[in-house]
Amino acid sequence: KIAVETFPADELPPGWIKEIKTKKRGNMTRKDLFFTDPKSGYTFYSKLDALRYLKTDDISKCAIRPIKQGSDSIKVS
């Protein structure tokens, strides 16, 4: 089971989305945090990587390569 909560991302430009994905398997619960750029469609695993991308506009500087999302996968609530 997966639940997704979306919020505007603090300390990032307007339009950036912060997602918290909660997964439950058996008696274990896991929460993952993601930051999505609405212009490029990249999803970053940390705010630090998102800020690094904004500063350099280069995804190779990120600690973990971001995920490229399709335009239909971004949902704001």
Phi and psi restraints in degrees (range 20) as a CNS / XPLOR table:
assign (resid 1 and name C) (resid 2 and name N)
       (resid 2 and name CA) (resid 2 and name C) 1.0 -130.1 20.0 2
assign (resid 2 and name N) (resid 2 and name CA)
       (resid 2 and name C) (resid 3 and name N) 1.0 131.5 20.0 2
assign (resid 2 and name C) (resid 3 and name N)
       (resid 3 and name CA) (resid 3 and name C) 1.0 -119.3 20.0 2
assign (resid 3 and name N) (resid 3 and name CA)
       (resid 3 and name C) (resid 4 and name N) 1.0 137.4 20.0 2
assign (resid 3 and name C) (resid 4 and name N)
       (resid 4 and name CA) (resid 4 and name C) 1.0 -122.4 20.0 2
assign (resid 4 and name N) (resid 4 and name CA)
       (resid 4 and name C) (resid 5 and name N) 1.0 126.0 20.0 2
assign (resid 4 and name C) (resid 5 and name N)
       (resid 5 and name CA) (resid 5 and name C) 1.0 -111.8 20.0 2
assign (resid 5 and name N) (resid 5 and name CA)
       (resid 5 and name C) (resid 6 and name N) 1.0 134.0 20.0 2
assign (resid 5 and name C) (resid 6 and name N)
       (resid 6 and name CA) (resid 6 and name C) 1.0 -120.2 20.0 2
assign (resid 6 and name N) (resid 6 and name CA)
       (resid 6 and name C) (resid 7 and name N) 1.0 142.5 20.0 2
assign (resid 6 and name C) (resid 7 and name N)
       (resid 7 and name CA) (resid 7 and name C) 1.0 -142.1 20.0 2
assign (resid 7 and name N) (resid 7 and name CA)
       (resid 7 and name C) (resid 8 and name N) 1.0 158.9 20.0 2
assign (resid 7 and name C) (resid 8 and name N)
       (resid 8 and name CA) (resid 8 and name C) 1.0 -66.4 20.0 2
assign (resid 8 and name N) (resid 8 and name CA)
       (resid 8 and name C) (resid 9 and name N) 1.0 139.4 20.0 2
assign (resid 8 and name C) (resid 9 and name N)
       (resid 9 and name CA) (resid 9 and name C) 1.0 -80.5 20.0 2
assign (resid 9 and name N) (resid 9 and name CA)
       (resid 9 and name C) (resid 10 and name N) 1.0 125.1 20.0 2
assign (resid 9 and name C) (resid 10 and name N)
       (resid 10 and name CA) (resid 10 and name C) 1.0 -71.5 20.0 2
assign (resid 10 and name N) (resid 10 and name CA)
       (resid 10 and name C) (resid 11 and name N) 1.0 148.0 20.0 2
assign (resid 10 and name C) (resid 11 and name N)
       (resid 11 and name CA) (resid 11 and name C) 1.0 65.5 20.0 2
assign (resid 11 and name N) (resid 11 and name CA)
       (resid 11 and name C) (resid 12 and name N) 1.0 11.5 20.0 2
assign (resid 11 and name C) (resid 12 and name N)
       (resid 12 and name CA) (resid 12 and name C) 1.0 -122.6 20.0 2
assign (resid 12 and name N) (resid 12 and name CA)
       (resid 12 and name C) (resid 13 and name N) 1.0 159.6 20.0 2
assign (resid 12 and name C) (resid 13 and name N)
       (resid 13 and name CA) (resid 13 and name C) 1.0 -58.3 20.0 2
assign (resid 13 and name N) (resid 13 and name CA)
       (resid 13 and name C) (resid 14 and name N) 1.0 156.9 20.0 2
assign (resid 13 and name C) (resid 14 and name N)
       (resid 14 and name CA) (resid 14 and name C) 1.0 -55.6 20.0 2
assign (resid 14 and name N) (resid 14 and name CA)
       (resid 14 and name C) (resid 15 and name N) 1.0 141.4 20.0 2
assign (resid 14 and name C) (resid 15 and name N)
       (resid 15 and name CA) (resid 15 and name C) 1.0 100.4 20.0 2
assign (resid 15 and name N) (resid 15 and name CA)
       (resid 15 and name C) (resid 16 and name N) 1.0 -23.0 20.0 2
assign (resid 15 and name C) (resid 16 and name N)
       (resid 16 and name CA) (resid 16 and name C) 1.0 -67.1 20.0 2
assign (resid 16 and name N) (resid 16 and name CA)
       (resid 16 and name C) (resid 17 and name N) 1.0 144.3 20.0 2
assign (resid 16 and name C) (resid 17 and name N)
       (resid 17 and name CA) (resid 17 and name C) 1.0 -117.8 20.0 2
assign (resid 17 and name N) (resid 17 and name CA)
       (resid 17 and name C) (resid 18 and name N) 1.0 135.4 20.0 2
assign (resid 17 and name C) (resid 18 and name N)
       (resid 18 and name CA) (resid 18 and name C) 1.0 -106.3 20.0 2
assign (resid 18 and name N) (resid 18 and name CA)
       (resid 18 and name C) (resid 19 and name N) 1.0 124.5 20.0 2
assign (resid 18 and name C) (resid 19 and name N)
       (resid 19 and name CA) (resid 19 and name C) 1.0 -116.9 20.0 2
assign (resid 19 and name N) (resid 19 and name CA)
       (resid 19 and name C) (resid 20 and name N) 1.0 137.7 20.0 2
assign (resid 19 and name C) (resid 20 and name N)
       (resid 20 and name CA) (resid 20 and name C) 1.0 -117.0 20.0 2
assign (resid 20 and name N) (resid 20 and name CA)
       (resid 20 and name C) (resid 21 and name N) 1.0 113.2 20.0 2
assign (resid 20 and name C) (resid 21 and name N)
       (resid 21 and name CA) (resid 21 and name C) 1.0 -101.7 20.0 2
assign (resid 21 and name N) (resid 21 and name CA)
       (resid 21 and name C) (resid 22 and name N) 1.0 121.0 20.0 2
assign (resid 21 and name C) (resid 22 and name N)
       (resid 22 and name CA) (resid 22 and name C) 1.0 -106.3 20.0 2
assign (resid 22 and name N) (resid 22 and name CA)
       (resid 22 and name C) (resid 23 and name N) 1.0 122.5 20.0 2
assign (resid 22 and name C) (resid 23 and name N)
       (resid 23 and name CA) (resid 23 and name C) 1.0 -115.2 20.0 2
assign (resid 23 and name N) (resid 23 and name CA)
       (resid 23 and name C) (resid 24 and name N) 1.0 139.5 20.0 2
assign (resid 23 and name C) (resid 24 and name N)
       (resid 24 and name CA) (resid 24 and name C) 1.0 -126.6 20.0 2
assign (resid 24 and name N) (resid 24 and name CA)
       (resid 24 and name C) (resid 25 and name N) 1.0 125.5 20.0 2
assign (resid 24 and name C) (resid 25 and name N)
       (resid 25 and name CA) (resid 25 and name C) 1.0 -129.3 20.0 2
assign (resid 25 and name N) (resid 25 and name CA)
       (resid 25 and name C) (resid 26 and name N) 1.0 114.5 20.0 2
assign (resid 25 and name C) (resid 26 and name N)
       (resid 26 and name CA) (resid 26 and name C) 1.0 61.1 20.0 2
assign (resid 26 and name N) (resid 26 and name CA)
       (resid 26 and name C) (resid 27 and name N) 1.0 -123.1 20.0 2
assign (resid 26 and name C) (resid 27 and name N)
       (resid 27 and name CA) (resid 27 and name C) 1.0 -101.3 20.0 2
assign (resid 27 and name N) (resid 27 and name CA)
       (resid 27 and name C) (resid 28 and name N) 1.0 9.1 20.0 2
assign (resid 27 and name C) (resid 28 and name N)
       (resid 28 and name CA) (resid 28 and name C) 1.0 -100.4 20.0 2
assign (resid 28 and name N) (resid 28 and name CA)
       (resid 28 and name C) (resid 29 and name N) 1.0 137.3 20.0 2
assign (resid 28 and name C) (resid 29 and name N)
       (resid 29 and name CA) (resid 29 and name C) 1.0 -122.5 20.0 2
assign (resid 29 and name N) (resid 29 and name CA)
       (resid 29 and name C) (resid 30 and name N) 1.0 134.3 20.0 2
assign (resid 29 and name C) (resid 30 and name N)
       (resid 30 and name CA) (resid 30 and name C) 1.0 -128.1 20.0 2
assign (resid 30 and name N) (resid 30 and name CA)
       (resid 30 and name C) (resid 31 and name N) 1.0 134.0 20.0 2
assign (resid 30 and name C) (resid 31 and name N)
       (resid 31 and name CA) (resid 31 and name C) 1.0 -116.0 20.0 2
assign (resid 31 and name N) (resid 31 and name CA)
       (resid 31 and name C) (resid 32 and name N) 1.0 125.4 20.0 2
assign (resid 31 and name C) (resid 32 and name N)
       (resid 32 and name CA) (resid 32 and name C) 1.0 -115.7 20.0 2
assign (resid 32 and name N) (resid 32 and name CA)
       (resid 32 and name C) (resid 33 and name N) 1.0 141.2 20.0 2
assign (resid 32 and name C) (resid 33 and name N)
       (resid 33 and name CA) (resid 33 and name C) 1.0 -111.5 20.0 2
assign (resid 33 and name N) (resid 33 and name CA)
       (resid 33 and name C) (resid 34 and name N) 1.0 134.0 20.0 2
assign (resid 33 and name C) (resid 34 and name N)
       (resid 34 and name CA) (resid 34 and name C) 1.0 -135.6 20.0 2
assign (resid 34 and name N) (resid 34 and name CA)
       (resid 34 and name C) (resid 35 and name N) 1.0 150.4 20.0 2
assign (resid 34 and name C) (resid 35 and name N)
       (resid 35 and name CA) (resid 35 and name C) 1.0 -124.7 20.0 2
assign (resid 35 and name N) (resid 35 and name CA)
       (resid 35 and name C) (resid 36 and name N) 1.0 125.5 20.0 2
assign (resid 35 and name C) (resid 36 and name N)
       (resid 36 and name CA) (resid 36 and name C) 1.0 -116.7 20.0 2
assign (resid 36 and name N) (resid 36 and name CA)
       (resid 36 and name C) (resid 37 and name N) 1.0 130.9 20.0 2
assign (resid 36 and name C) (resid 37 and name N)
       (resid 37 and name CA) (resid 37 and name C) 1.0 -88.0 20.0 2
assign (resid 37 and name N) (resid 37 and name CA)
       (resid 37 and name C) (resid 38 and name N) 1.0 119.9 20.0 2
assign (resid 37 and name C) (resid 38 and name N)
       (resid 38 and name CA) (resid 38 and name C) 1.0 -69.6 20.0 2
assign (resid 38 and name N) (resid 38 and name CA)
       (resid 38 and name C) (resid 39 and name N) 1.0 -25.4 20.0 2
assign (resid 38 and name C) (resid 39 and name N)
       (resid 39 and name CA) (resid 39 and name C) 1.0 -77.4 20.0 2
assign (resid 39 and name N) (resid 39 and name CA)
       (resid 39 and name C) (resid 40 and name N) 1.0 -50.1 20.0 2
assign (resid 39 and name C) (resid 40 and name N)
       (resid 40 and name CA) (resid 40 and name C) 1.0 -89.5 20.0 2
assign (resid 40 and name N) (resid 40 and name CA)
       (resid 40 and name C) (resid 41 and name N) 1.0 -24.7 20.0 2
assign (resid 40 and name C) (resid 41 and name N)
       (resid 41 and name CA) (resid 41 and name C) 1.0 84.4 20.0 2
assign (resid 41 and name N) (resid 41 and name CA)
       (resid 41 and name C) (resid 42 and name N) 1.0 5.5 20.0 2
assign (resid 41 and name C) (resid 42 and name N)
       (resid 42 and name CA) (resid 42 and name C) 1.0 -77.4 20.0 2
assign (resid 42 and name N) (resid 42 and name CA)
       (resid 42 and name C) (resid 43 and name N) 1.0 140.1 20.0 2
assign (resid 42 and name C) (resid 43 and name N)
       (resid 43 and name CA) (resid 43 and name C) 1.0 -113.3 20.0 2
assign (resid 43 and name N) (resid 43 and name CA)
       (resid 43 and name C) (resid 44 and name N) 1.0 125.3 20.0 2
assign (resid 43 and name C) (resid 44 and name N)
       (resid 44 and name CA) (resid 44 and name C) 1.0 -105.7 20.0 2
assign (resid 44 and name N) (resid 44 and name CA)
       (resid 44 and name C) (resid 45 and name N) 1.0 149.0 20.0 2
assign (resid 44 and name C) (resid 45 and name N)
       (resid 45 and name CA) (resid 45 and name C) 1.0 -85.5 20.0 2
assign (resid 45 and name N) (resid 45 and name CA)
       (resid 45 and name C) (resid 46 and name N) 1.0 -12.4 20.0 2
assign (resid 45 and name C) (resid 46 and name N)
       (resid 46 and name CA) (resid 46 and name C) 1.0 -145.7 20.0 2
assign (resid 46 and name N) (resid 46 and name CA)
       (resid 46 and name C) (resid 47 and name N) 1.0 155.3 20.0 2
assign (resid 46 and name C) (resid 47 and name N)
       (resid 47 and name CA) (resid 47 and name C) 1.0 -67.0 20.0 2
assign (resid 47 and name N) (resid 47 and name CA)
       (resid 47 and name C) (resid 48 and name N) 1.0 -35.0 20.0 2
assign (resid 47 and name C) (resid 48 and name N)
       (resid 48 and name CA) (resid 48 and name C) 1.0 -60.3 20.0 2
assign (resid 48 and name N) (resid 48 and name CA)
       (resid 48 and name C) (resid 49 and name N) 1.0 -44.5 20.0 2
assign (resid 48 and name C) (resid 49 and name N)
       (resid 49 and name CA) (resid 49 and name C) 1.0 -64.6 20.0 2
assign (resid 49 and name N) (resid 49 and name CA)
       (resid 49 and name C) (resid 50 and name N) 1.0 -38.9 20.0 2
assign (resid 49 and name C) (resid 50 and name N)
       (resid 50 and name CA) (resid 50 and name C) 1.0 -63.2 20.0 2
assign (resid 50 and name N) (resid 50 and name CA)
       (resid 50 and name C) (resid 51 and name N) 1.0 -43.7 20.0 2
assign (resid 50 and name C) (resid 51 and name N)
       (resid 51 and name CA) (resid 51 and name C) 1.0 -65.4 20.0 2
assign (resid 51 and name N) (resid 51 and name CA)
       (resid 51 and name C) (resid 52 and name N) 1.0 -38.3 20.0 2
assign (resid 51 and name C) (resid 52 and name N)
       (resid 52 and name CA) (resid 52 and name C) 1.0 -63.3 20.0 2
assign (resid 52 and name N) (resid 52 and name CA)
       (resid 52 and name C) (resid 53 and name N) 1.0 -41.0 20.0 2
assign (resid 52 and name C) (resid 53 and name N)
       (resid 53 and name CA) (resid 53 and name C) 1.0 -64.0 20.0 2
assign (resid 53 and name N) (resid 53 and name CA)
       (resid 53 and name C) (resid 54 and name N) 1.0 -42.6 20.0 2
assign (resid 53 and name C) (resid 54 and name N)
       (resid 54 and name CA) (resid 54 and name C) 1.0 -63.0 20.0 2
assign (resid 54 and name N) (resid 54 and name CA)
       (resid 54 and name C) (resid 55 and name N) 1.0 -37.3 20.0 2
assign (resid 54 and name C) (resid 55 and name N)
       (resid 55 and name CA) (resid 55 and name C) 1.0 -72.5 20.0 2
assign (resid 55 and name N) (resid 55 and name CA)
       (resid 55 and name C) (resid 56 and name N) 1.0 -40.6 20.0 2
assign (resid 55 and name C) (resid 56 and name N)
       (resid 56 and name CA) (resid 56 and name C) 1.0 -107.4 20.0 2
assign (resid 56 and name N) (resid 56 and name CA)
       (resid 56 and name C) (resid 57 and name N) 1.0 -19.9 20.0 2
assign (resid 56 and name C) (resid 57 and name N)
       (resid 57 and name CA) (resid 57 and name C) 1.0 58.0 20.0 2
assign (resid 57 and name N) (resid 57 and name CA)
       (resid 57 and name C) (resid 58 and name N) 1.0 32.6 20.0 2
assign (resid 57 and name C) (resid 58 and name N)
       (resid 58 and name CA) (resid 58 and name C) 1.0 -134.1 20.0 2
assign (resid 58 and name N) (resid 58 and name CA)
       (resid 58 and name C) (resid 59 and name N) 1.0 114.6 20.0 2
assign (resid 58 and name C) (resid 59 and name N)
       (resid 59 and name CA) (resid 59 and name C) 1.0 -74.4 20.0 2
assign (resid 59 and name N) (resid 59 and name CA)
       (resid 59 and name C) (resid 60 and name N) 1.0 -15.6 20.0 2
assign (resid 59 and name C) (resid 60 and name N)
       (resid 60 and name CA) (resid 60 and name C) 1.0 -70.5 20.0 2
assign (resid 60 and name N) (resid 60 and name CA)
       (resid 60 and name C) (resid 61 and name N) 1.0 -15.5 20.0 2
assign (resid 60 and name C) (resid 61 and name N)
       (resid 61 and name CA) (resid 61 and name C) 1.0 -81.1 20.0 2
assign (resid 61 and name N) (resid 61 and name CA)
       (resid 61 and name C) (resid 62 and name N) 1.0 -10.3 20.0 2
assign (resid 61 and name C) (resid 62 and name N)
       (resid 62 and name CA) (resid 62 and name C) 1.0 -74.8 20.0 2
assign (resid 62 and name N) (resid 62 and name CA)
       (resid 62 and name C) (resid 63 and name N) 1.0 146.6 20.0 2
assign (resid 62 and name C) (resid 63 and name N)
       (resid 63 and name CA) (resid 63 and name C) 1.0 -64.6 20.0 2
assign (resid 63 and name N) (resid 63 and name CA)
       (resid 63 and name C) (resid 64 and name N) 1.0 -41.2 20.0 2
assign (resid 63 and name C) (resid 64 and name N)
       (resid 64 and name CA) (resid 64 and name C) 1.0 -125.3 20.0 2
assign (resid 64 and name N) (resid 64 and name CA)
       (resid 64 and name C) (resid 65 and name N) 1.0 130.3 20.0 2
assign (resid 64 and name C) (resid 65 and name N)
       (resid 65 and name CA) (resid 65 and name C) 1.0 -60.7 20.0 2
assign (resid 65 and name N) (resid 65 and name CA)
       (resid 65 and name C) (resid 66 and name N) 1.0 130.8 20.0 2
assign (resid 65 and name C) (resid 66 and name N)
       (resid 66 and name CA) (resid 66 and name C) 1.0 -70.9 20.0 2
assign (resid 66 and name N) (resid 66 and name CA)
       (resid 66 and name C) (resid 67 and name N) 1.0 161.3 20.0 2
assign (resid 66 and name C) (resid 67 and name N)
       (resid 67 and name CA) (resid 67 and name C) 1.0 -89.7 20.0 2
assign (resid 67 and name N) (resid 67 and name CA)
       (resid 67 and name C) (resid 68 and name N) 1.0 135.2 20.0 2
assign (resid 67 and name C) (resid 68 and name N)
       (resid 68 and name CA) (resid 68 and name C) 1.0 -90.3 20.0 2
assign (resid 68 and name N) (resid 68 and name CA)
       (resid 68 and name C) (resid 69 and name N) 1.0 118.1 20.0 2
assign (resid 68 and name C) (resid 69 and name N)
       (resid 69 and name CA) (resid 69 and name C) 1.0 -99.0 20.0 2
assign (resid 69 and name N) (resid 69 and name CA)
       (resid 69 and name C) (resid 70 and name N) 1.0 150.4 20.0 2
assign (resid 69 and name C) (resid 70 and name N)
       (resid 70 and name CA) (resid 70 and name C) 1.0 -76.7 20.0 2
assign (resid 70 and name N) (resid 70 and name CA)
       (resid 70 and name C) (resid 71 and name N) 1.0 159.8 20.0 2
assign (resid 70 and name C) (resid 71 and name N)
       (resid 71 and name CA) (resid 71 and name C) 1.0 -65.8 20.0 2
assign (resid 71 and name N) (resid 71 and name CA)
       (resid 71 and name C) (resid 72 and name N) 1.0 -23.5 20.0 2
assign (resid 71 and name C) (resid 72 and name N)
       (resid 72 and name CA) (resid 72 and name C) 1.0 -83.9 20.0 2
assign (resid 72 and name N) (resid 72 and name CA)
       (resid 72 and name C) (resid 73 and name N) 1.0 -7.3 20.0 2
assign (resid 72 and name C) (resid 73 and name N)
       (resid 73 and name CA) (resid 73 and name C) 1.0 -89.7 20.0 2
assign (resid 73 and name N) (resid 73 and name CA)
       (resid 73 and name C) (resid 74 and name N) 1.0 -8.8 20.0 2
assign (resid 73 and name C) (resid 74 and name N)
       (resid 74 and name CA) (resid 74 and name C) 1.0 -90.3 20.0 2
assign (resid 74 and name N) (resid 74 and name CA)
       (resid 74 and name C) (resid 75 and name N) 1.0 120.6 20.0 2
assign (resid 74 and name C) (resid 75 and name N)
       (resid 75 and name CA) (resid 75 and name C) 1.0 -125.7 20.0 2
assign (resid 75 and name N) (resid 75 and name CA)
       (resid 75 and name C) (resid 76 and name N) 1.0 130.1 20.0 2
assign (resid 75 and name C) (resid 76 and name N)
       (resid 76 and name CA) (resid 76 and name C) 1.0 -114.5 20.0 2
assign (resid 76 and name N) (resid 76 and name CA)
       (resid 76 and name C) (resid 77 and name N) 1.0 131.6 20.0 2
